[in-house]
Amino acid sequence: MGSQMGTMSEVLADFIVNTNFRNIPPEAIKVSKTAMMDTIGVNLCASCSEPVSSLFEKFVEGMGGRPDASIIGTSLKCAPPYAAMVNGTLAHYLDYDDICFQMRGHPSVAIAPAILALGEKYFCSGKEVLESYVVGFEVMAKIGSVIALDHSEKGWHTTGTLGTIGATAASAKILKLDREKTVMALGIGASKASGLRQNFGTICKPLHAGNAAKNGIEAAMLAEMGLTSSKNIWEGKYGFLDTFMNGGAYDLQKVLERLGQPFSVISPGIVFKKYSSCSSTHVAIEAMLRLISTYNITPERVKSINCDVNYRVPQDLIHHDPKTGAQGRFSMEFCLATALIERRVDLGQFEDRKVNDPQIRNIMKKVQMNVPPELQNRDKVDAGYTMVTIELIDGQKHSFRLENSSIKGFPSNPLTREELLEKYRKCAERSALKREQMDRSIELIEHLERVTNIKELMDILSLEG
């Protein structure tokens, strides 16, 4: 890194400090509000409907500290790092939260819980929350654009690692740290980053998101108090990039030259999920649903199911014989069997009893994933197609092929406002929120830039409003 530019942390810090609501494009603000609503919705959904929520509530109650931030969907309050940890974990628990292919992970569940917790503690405005979200997303996504694929394939879960960096940048912004302390925060956050893909299909996997949010707050608060770190945390011999890449190639210049050019929240944008499962299952689910609808295929007629996918999909979907609902979210076999038998895939199907249903397990045995030669191209991991082929007992074969970026929820085919609101309401209805609270929360989030104190929204989400 040239001395004129400074270290990478210094360039990133300049971007974080100098970016504000006025110089962020309106489209970035619009997408960010959608991401906030989507994240809050899936957080609400898990807050009351999933037993794991009580586990985390007991944990934070035992940690003590000032009750400055809300556990969404409950009346419980605790210190901001722990509120962010619980909210981030629950928002990711159902795997229904948004994704960003640039960082190959889940951005909003790491960033939003951190800035909402800090925003509530320090009475921040909606504009401050939104600009912090955009900044955190940008830093995380741009770093992800040069390392995420290699980093992920080595076994790291980017939602935990890069998510920590995004949450740190966003937290530094909302705390209004100066350039020097932002540099220190980034160094601290880089040392706190972790998360392993081996935990996919376990309850620990969503903790990666919660831990990233917590890490980001702690890194920024410690830097604010004077804790120091290396200014060369990225490019140093033993820094983040060389260590997490294990000597792999990366281009720092790409990160620094493309900051805000364009903002990643606009392009390549965010994928908002239709299904509560790993995104690697979504195109195949869509293809299966279209197949059975077009040809009126019933389970008893099916001899075999073949799914052509790109080489990355089997790396994500590691549970071929799932035993729990959590594992089912990372199982192509379960997702396609469920789609065939029940002709839909929704929240209530990723339960232990469904995964162990004899009829579903029988169909699961008939599902096979295949990576054709043309889908083994690593340089085009997010391009290409997915094709589901069903062979019937009578010898008939039916196939349906979909381009991977064509399905609903992708930036090229976005969910409409009505569809996004339907998802939010469907999620919020599973929580303890009353209808009037739900409607008011939608109004506040859709006009977040007009909210003078984010506590107004958080009071509603914590059942006080």
N, C-alpha and C positions, 0 to 999 in steps of 0.2 A: 504494500500500500504506500503510495507516494506521501511524502511528508507534508505536501501542500494540502492534501485531503484529510490527513490525520489517519488514525486507526479506523477500522470498520466500526467499532463501537462509537467513536466520536462522530462519524458521518451519520450513523443511525440516530444518535442522540440529537444532532442538529435537526434531522427530519422530524423527530418526535416533538421536540420543543417548538419548532417553527410552524408546524402544521396546526391549523385551527379551523373552526367551523366555516369561516369566511372563504378559505381557499380550498375547501373540499367540494368537489362537484355535487350538484343536487342529486344526481343519479346514485352516487355513493351513499348519500344520506338516506335515500329512499330504500335501497337494498338493506342498509344497516337496520332500519326500523323493522323491516320484514324479518331479518335474522333475530332481532331482539324478541319479537312476538313469537316466532317459532320456538325459540329456546325457552322462553318463559312457559309456553304452552306445554311442551313435553316435560318440563320440570314440574309443573302443576300435576300433570298426569301421573307421574311416579310418586308424588309426595304423599298421597293417601292410599293409592291402590296397590303399592308394592311393599311387602313386609320389610324389605331392607331399609326403608325410610326410618323405621323405629330404631333399628340398630345404630344408625348414624345420629339420630336425635339423642339417644342415650350417651353416645360417645362425646358429643359436644357439650352436653349438660355436665358431664364429669370434668371437662377441661376448664370450666370457670371463665373468668375474663369479663370485660364490660359487655353488656347486651346491646351493642350498637347496630347490629345488622340482622336482617330477618332470614329465617329459614322459610323459603317460599312454600305456600300451601299449608303452613302451620302458624301458630301463635308464638312459637319459640324464637328467641333472639339470642345471639351470642357475639363473640368477637368477629370482626370481618373476615379474617383468614379462614375461620372454621365455617362461617356461613357460606363463604364461597366454595369451600371444599364440599359441603353437603349439597348445595344447590348444583354445583358442577357435576357431581357424581349422579345425582338423581336425574338431571337433565340428559345425561348420557346413558342412563341405566336401560332404557327401552330401545336404544339404538335407532331412535326415531328423529334424531337431531341432524342438523345440516352438515354438509361435507364440502371440502375444497380440494380439488384434485391437484392444485399447485403444491399444497403441503401434504397431500395424501392422508388427510385426517379430518378431524372434526374441529373447526375453528371456534365456533360461538360458545360451546360449552366450557371452553377454557377461558375465554375473554369476558363474556357477558357476566357470569357470576362474580368475577373479581371487581369489575367496575360498578356493578349494582351494589355490592356490599360496601365498597369504599364511598360510592356516591351517596348512599343512605347515611353513613356515618358523618360525612362532611357536608351534607345538605347541598349536593351538587345539582346543577340544572340539567335538563334533558340534552341541551346542546353540548355540555361538557361530557356527558355520558356517550353521546354519539361520536364526537370527535375522538374520544379515547378508544372507542370500538374500532373506528376506521384505521387509526394509527397502529393499534395492536395487530389488527388483521393484516395490514400492509407489511409490517416488519416480519411477521411470521410467514406470510405467504411468499414473500420475495426470497427469504432465506430458504424456504422449502423448495422453491423453484430450481435451486441448484444442487440440493442435497437429498431431497425427500425420498426419491426412488431407491437410491443406493442405501440410504440410512434405514429405510423401512425393510428392505430385503435382508439387511444384516440382523433383523430381529427387533429393532426399536419400534415402539408405537409412537408415531409422530404426534398424536393428540397429547401425549404426556410430555414429550421432549420439546417439540416446536411450539406446542400449546403453552408451555411454561414461558417461552420467550415472548409469545404474543401477549400473554397475561401480564408479564413484567413490563413490556413497553406501554400497554394500556394503563396499567396501574401507575407507572411513572408519570404518564400524561395527566391522569385525573388528580394526582397529588401535586401537580405543577412543579415537579422537580426541575432544577436548572440543568444545564448541559452536563456539568461535571458529575452531579449526582445521578443523572440518567445513565451515564457511562458506567458508573459503579453498579447501578441496579442491574444493568444488562449482564455484567460480569458475575454478579451474585446469582441471577436467574439461570445463567448458563451452567453454573455448578450444581444447581438444584434440579436440573432437568432429568427426567427418567421415565420409564414405562416400557414394558416388554410385551411383544406380541404373543408370547406363549400363554399369556393370561386371557386371550380372546376366548369368549364363551364362559367366563367365570365372572363373579361379582366384582373381582378386583379390576377387571378391564374398565368399567366406568369410573372407578376410583382414579384412574389415570387423568381423566378430565378434571375431576374435583381437586386432585393434588396439583395439577398445573395451575388452576385458578388460585389456590392457596399459595403456591410457590411464588406466583407473580406478585401477589400482595406483599408477602413477606420480604421479597427481594427489594421492592420499591420502598417499603417502610424502613427496612434496615439501612438502605442507602441514604434515605432522608435523615436518619439519625447519625450518620457518619461512618458506617461500615464501608470499607474500601474493597476493591477487587482489581483484577488486571485489566488494563486498557486494551490488551491484545488478546482478549479471550476468544476471539474468532480465528484470527490468522496465526496465532502463536503455535509453536511446535507441539505443545501439549494442550492446545486450545480445543474449543468445541468442534470445529470443523474437522481437523485432522483426527481427533479422537473418535468422534462419532462416525466418521467416514472410513476410519481405519486405513488412511493413506490414499483413499480414492480421489479422483479428479473433481474439481469444482472451480467455478469462475466467480470470484468475489466481485469483479467489475460489473457482472450482470446484476447483482443484487443492488449495488449502489447507484448505478446509472438508471435503473428502472424504477426507483422508488417514486411512486405516484405517477408513473408514466407507462400505462395508465394505472389507476388504483386497482388492485387485484379484486376488490369487492365488486367492481364493475366488470372487469375482464381479467381472467376467465370467468369470474363470478362464483356464485354459490349454488349448490344443489340442495333443494328442499325435498325431503323424502316423502314418498307416498306410502312406503311400507316400513314397518318397525323391525327391520333386519339389516344385516350388513349390506352396504350398497352394491357389493359384488353379486348379490342375488337378484337385484331389481329388474334388470333387463330380461333375465330368464323368466322371472315370475310373470312379467308383462307378456312375454311371448307365449308362455303356457296358458295364461288366461284367454288370450286371443285364439289360440288353437282350439281349446275345448269349447269356446263359444262358437267359433266358425263351423266346426265339424261335430258339435254336440257329443264329444267324447266322454264316456263314463268309465270309471276306474276298472270295472270288471272286464272291459274289452281290451285293456292295455297289456301288451307283452313286454315292452321295454321303452325307456325314455333316454334319449341321448341329448346332451347339452354341449354344443360347441362354444368354447369361451376363450378369451385371451389368456396368456400364460400366467398372469397375475392372480386370476380368480382362485385357482386351487391353493395359492399361498395364503389367501385370506380365509377361505372356507375350509377350515382345518378339521371340522367335526363331521365325519362321514357316517358315524353311528351315534348320534346325539342321545343323551339320556335326560337332559334338562331343557327347559325352555330357553335358557341363556345360550346353551350350546346350539339349539335349533336356529338361532339367529345367524349362526355361522355354519350352516349346513345347507348346501344346495339340495341334497336329497330330501330333507324335511320340507324346505320351502316349496319345492315343486310337487311333492306328494300332497301337501296341504292344499295347494292351489288346485290340483286335479280333483281331490275328493270333495272339498268344500266350496270350490269355484270362487274363492275369495281369499285374500290374505289380509288379516287385520290384527289389531293389538291383542285381542283375547285368545289368539291361536298360539302364541308363544308361551305356552304353559307346560309344566312337566307332564300333566295328564295327556295333553295332545301329543307330545313327543313320544309317549309310550303307548299310544292308542294302537292296537293290533292292526287295524286297517291301514293306518298311515305307515306303520313300520313295514308292512307288506309291500306297499308301493315304493317306499324308500329303497328297497333292495333292487328295484328295477331301474334306478336312476344312475346314469354314468356321465361323468364329465370328460370332455375330450378337448385337447388343444391342437387344432389343425396347424400345419406348417405356416400358413399365412398369418396366424394369430400369435406366433412366437416371437414377433419383432419387438424387441424391447424399446426401440425408439418411438414406437407408436402404441404405447401401452394403453392409452385412453381412447384410441381410435378403434376402427374395426367394428365387429358385429358380434352378436350372440344369436345362436340358432338352436331352437328346441325341436327335436324330431321324435314323434311318437309312432312306434310300430304297434299295430293292433294284432290281436290273436289270429284274425282272419287273413293276415298278411299285408293289409293296407298300411301305408306309411304317410304321415302328414307332418309337414315342417312349417315352422314360422321363424323368419329371420328379422331381427331388428338391429339397426345401427345403435351403437352403445350410447350415443349422446342424444338420441331422438326421443326418449321417453319423457313423460310428464315429470316436471320438477327440475329438469336440467335447464341451464340458462337459455339453450336454444329452443326450449319448449316449456316455458315457465308455468308454474301454477298460477291461476288467476287470483285476484284478490278474494273472490268468493270462495275459491277452493282453500286458500290459506286460512281464511276466517273459519271455514267449516272444520278444518283440522284443529285450529286453536280451540274452538268451542267443544269439539269432541274430546279433546284432551282435558280441558278445564272442567268439563262436566263430571269427570272421574275424581275431581278434587273436592274440597270442602267449600269452594267458592260458590256464593249465591249468584243467581242470574244477573241481578243488578250490579254486583261486583265485577262479574265477567264482562258485562257491556261497558262499564266504566273503564276497566283496564284496557280494553280494546281502543276506546276513544283516546286514552292517554298515550298509549304506545304509538298509535297512528299519527299523533300530533306531538311526538316526544320533544321536538325542538321548541315547542311552546311551553313546556313544563318548567316552571321556575325552581322547583325543588323535587328531586326524584323520590323523596320520602313519601310524597302523595301517592305515587304508584306502589311503592313498597308496602305502605300501610294497607292498601287493598289486597295485595298478594299475600300479606301475612294476616288476613282476615280481620283487620282493624277498621278498614275503610267502609 
